[in-house]
Amino acid sequence: MLVLARTVKMPGTASLAQVVSASPGAIGGFGANHHLRQSLVFLNVPAMQQPEAYIGGADKLFDADGMLVNEGTRKFLQDFMHAFSEWIATILKS
C-alpha cells in the first residue's frame, strides 16, 4: 500500500494538502488515507476534501517500469490534480 500526502507551502499561508492512497486491494488504502487526514487535522494542515483518491488494484495499473498504463486512472489523476490546483487558488483568494 502507498499513501501520499502532498503539501504546498504558500507564502503567508498555512500548508495545504491532498491525500492519495493506492494499494493492490479493492478499497485502495481507505483506512490509511483516513488516518493520514486525521493527522493533518491535528497538525492544522487543511486538506482538500473532494474529490477523494483511493486507487484500488494499483498492482495492475502500472507496468514493470512503474509507468501508469491505465488511461482511466490517468484521466482521474489529472482531474484530481486540476481540482487540487483550483482548490489552492480558491483558498488564496479568500
MOURPE-V443418 format. One record per residue. RES is the residue in one letter. SS is DSSP state (hx for helix, st for strand, lp for the rest). PHI is phi in degrees with one decimal (999 if undefined). PSI is psi in radians with two decimals (999 if undefined). Layout:
RES;SS;PHI;PSI  RES;SS;PHI;PSI
This chain:
M;lp;999;2.52  L;st;-129.0;2.24  V;st;-125.9;2.20  L;st;-120.0;2.46  A;st;-124.0;2.24  R;st;-108.8;2.10  T;st;-109.8;2.57  V;st;-125.2;2.10  K;st;-96.4;2.06  M;lp;-106.0;2.49  P;lp;-56.4;2.27  G;lp;75.6;0.17  T;lp;-130.9;2.98  A;lp;-75.3;2.87  S;st;-66.7;2.58  L;st;-119.1;2.60  A;st;-138.5;2.79  Q;st;-136.5;2.71  V;st;-127.6;2.30  V;st;-128.5;2.30  S;st;-123.5;2.58  A;st;-140.8;2.44  S;st;-155.0;2.83  P;lp;-71.2;-0.30  G;lp;-74.7;2.94  A;lp;-70.8;-0.52  I;lp;-94.5;0.10  G;lp;61.0;0.61  G;lp;73.4;0.56  F;hx;-52.5;-0.84  G;hx;-61.8;-0.78  A;hx;-66.0;-0.69  N;hx;-59.9;-0.85  H;hx;-62.9;-0.73  H;hx;-63.4;-0.73  L;hx;-63.7;-0.69  R;hx;-60.1;-0.70  Q;hx;-63.0;-0.69  S;hx;-64.5;-0.67  L;hx;-64.0;-0.64  V;hx;-61.0;-0.80  F;hx;-59.7;-0.64  L;lp;-84.3;0.06  N;lp;60.0;0.71  V;lp;-109.8;1.88  P;st;-61.3;2.36  A;st;-119.1;2.43  M;lp;-59.1;2.25  Q;lp;-87.3;-0.64  Q;lp;-138.4;2.41  P;lp;-77.6;2.77  E;lp;-95.9;2.74  A;st;-131.6;1.87  Y;st;-122.5;1.90  I;st;-98.8;1.78  G;st;-89.3;2.73  G;lp;64.5;0.54  A;hx;-61.8;-0.45  D;hx;-65.7;-0.27  K;hx;-104.3;-0.03  L;lp;-95.9;-0.19  F;st;-124.3;2.62  D;lp;-86.3;-3.08  A;lp;-62.2;-0.41  D;lp;-91.8;0.07  G;lp;83.3;0.21  M;lp;-87.4;2.37  L;st;-67.5;2.20  V;lp;-115.1;-0.10  N;lp;-94.5;1.99  E;hx;-66.6;-0.60  G;hx;-62.7;-0.74  T;hx;-68.4;-0.69  R;hx;-58.1;-0.81  K;hx;-64.1;-0.76  F;hx;-58.9;-0.82  L;hx;-67.3;-0.62  Q;hx;-63.6;-0.79  D;hx;-64.3;-0.66  F;hx;-62.0;-0.81  M;hx;-65.6;-0.63  H;hx;-63.4;-0.76  A;hx;-61.3;-0.69  F;hx;-63.2;-0.77  S;hx;-60.5;-0.77  E;hx;-65.7;-0.67  W;hx;-63.5;-0.76  I;hx;-59.5;-0.81  A;hx;-59.6;-0.70  T;hx;-64.4;-0.75  I;hx;-62.5;-0.74  L;hx;-68.3;-0.46  K;hx;-76.3;-0.43  S;lp;-83.2;999
